[in-house]
Amino acid sequence: QVQLVESGGGLVQAGGSLRLSCAASGSIFSINAMGWYRQAPGNQRELVAVITSGGITSYADSAKGRFTISRDNAKNTVNLQMNSLKPEDTAVYYCMLINRATQYWGQGTQVTVSS
């Protein structure tokens, strides 16, 4: 069984920074994709950023230039550095792993950006 454990959410003022981390454990194939989604109240869950095991990244337009995704393949961890945060970034952020064609989710971590 695959498990994802997130950390690093919290409350920050607009313009501040936060770093989210996610550790995956279990039977994980070496070729996979990890990423971050978010869901604000009343909204659908949306992609923030994703990174493959080969290091290819993709960002939502809202994240480009402000957020950076990175990973450590040896440790099966993925990080999201979020800078210049805005109130509209407030959401529950979910770690995601696609492993052997199956998508897994973390429990979510709250990010709140105050104006």
C-alpha positions as CSV (number, residue, x, y, z in Angstrom):
1,Q,0.0,0.0,0.0
2,V,1.2,3.5,-0.8
3,Q,0.9,6.3,1.7
4,L,1.6,10.0,1.3
5,V,2.2,12.3,4.3
6,E,2.3,16.0,3.9
7,S,3.7,18.7,6.1
8,G,4.4,22.4,6.0
9,G,1.1,24.2,5.7
10,G,0.0,27.1,7.9
11,L,-0.9,30.7,8.1
12,V,1.1,33.4,6.4
13,Q,0.6,37.0,5.4
14,A,0.3,38.0,1.7
15,G,3.7,38.2,0.1
16,G,5.1,35.6,2.4
17,S,6.5,32.1,1.7
18,L,5.7,28.6,2.7
19,R,7.3,25.2,1.8
20,L,5.2,22.1,1.6
21,S,6.7,18.7,1.8
22,C,5.4,15.2,1.0
23,A,6.9,11.8,1.7
24,A,5.7,8.7,-0.1
25,S,6.1,5.2,1.3
26,G,5.2,1.8,0.2
27,S,5.7,-0.1,-3.0
28,I,6.7,2.8,-5.4
29,F,7.8,2.2,-8.9
30,S,10.9,4.2,-9.9
31,I,9.1,5.8,-12.9
32,N,6.3,8.0,-11.6
33,A,4.9,11.5,-11.2
34,M,4.4,13.4,-8.0
35,G,2.7,16.8,-7.6
36,W,0.5,19.1,-5.7
37,Y,-3.2,20.0,-6.1
38,R,-5.3,22.4,-4.1
39,Q,-8.9,22.9,-3.3
40,A,-10.5,26.0,-2.0
41,P,-14.0,26.0,-0.4
42,G,-16.6,25.7,-3.1
43,N,-14.1,25.0,-5.8
44,Q,-13.0,21.9,-7.6
45,R,-9.6,20.4,-6.9
46,E,-7.1,21.9,-9.3
47,L,-3.5,21.1,-10.3
48,V,-0.8,23.4,-8.9
49,A,2.4,21.7,-10.1
50,V,3.6,18.2,-11.1
51,I,7.1,16.7,-11.6
52,T,8.1,13.4,-13.1
53,S,10.8,11.1,-11.9
54,G,12.8,12.4,-14.8
55,G,12.5,15.9,-13.6
56,I,10.0,17.3,-16.1
57,T,7.8,19.9,-14.4
58,S,4.5,21.5,-15.2
59,Y,2.8,24.4,-13.5
60,A,-0.6,25.9,-13.4
61,D,-0.6,29.5,-14.8
62,S,-1.4,30.8,-11.3
63,A,1.8,29.1,-9.9
64,K,4.3,30.0,-12.6
65,G,7.0,32.4,-11.4
66,R,6.0,32.0,-7.8
67,F,6.0,28.3,-6.9
68,T,8.8,25.8,-7.5
69,I,8.3,22.0,-7.3
70,S,11.2,19.7,-6.6
71,R,11.7,16.1,-5.6
72,D,14.2,13.6,-4.2
73,N,13.8,10.3,-6.1
74,A,15.9,8.4,-3.6
75,K,13.7,9.5,-0.7
76,N,10.4,9.6,-2.6
77,T,9.7,13.1,-1.5
78,V,8.3,16.1,-3.3
79,N,8.4,19.7,-2.1
80,L,6.6,22.8,-3.2
81,Q,8.2,26.2,-2.4
82,M,5.6,28.9,-2.5
83,N,6.7,32.5,-2.7
84,S,4.8,35.8,-3.1
85,L,1.7,34.1,-1.7
86,K,-1.7,35.7,-2.3
87,P,-5.0,35.4,-0.4
88,E,-6.3,33.5,-3.4
89,D,-3.7,30.8,-2.8
90,T,-5.7,29.9,0.4
91,A,-6.8,26.3,0.0
92,V,-6.2,22.7,1.2
93,Y,-3.1,21.5,-0.6
94,Y,-2.9,17.8,-1.5
95,C,0.1,15.7,-2.4
96,M,-0.4,13.4,-5.4
97,L,1.4,10.4,-6.7
98,I,0.8,8.5,-9.9
99,N,2.3,5.1,-9.4
100,R,1.8,2.2,-11.8
101,A,-1.2,4.0,-13.4
102,T,-2.8,4.4,-10.0
103,Q,-3.3,7.9,-8.4
104,Y,-2.8,8.3,-4.7
105,W,-3.6,11.3,-2.5
106,G,-2.3,12.6,0.8
107,Q,-4.6,13.8,3.5
108,G,-4.2,17.5,2.7
109,T,-2.6,20.4,4.5
110,Q,-4.2,23.8,5.0
111,V,-2.6,26.9,3.6
112,T,-4.1,30.2,4.6
113,V,-2.9,33.5,3.3
114,S,-4.1,36.6,5.1
115,S,-4.4,40.0,3.4
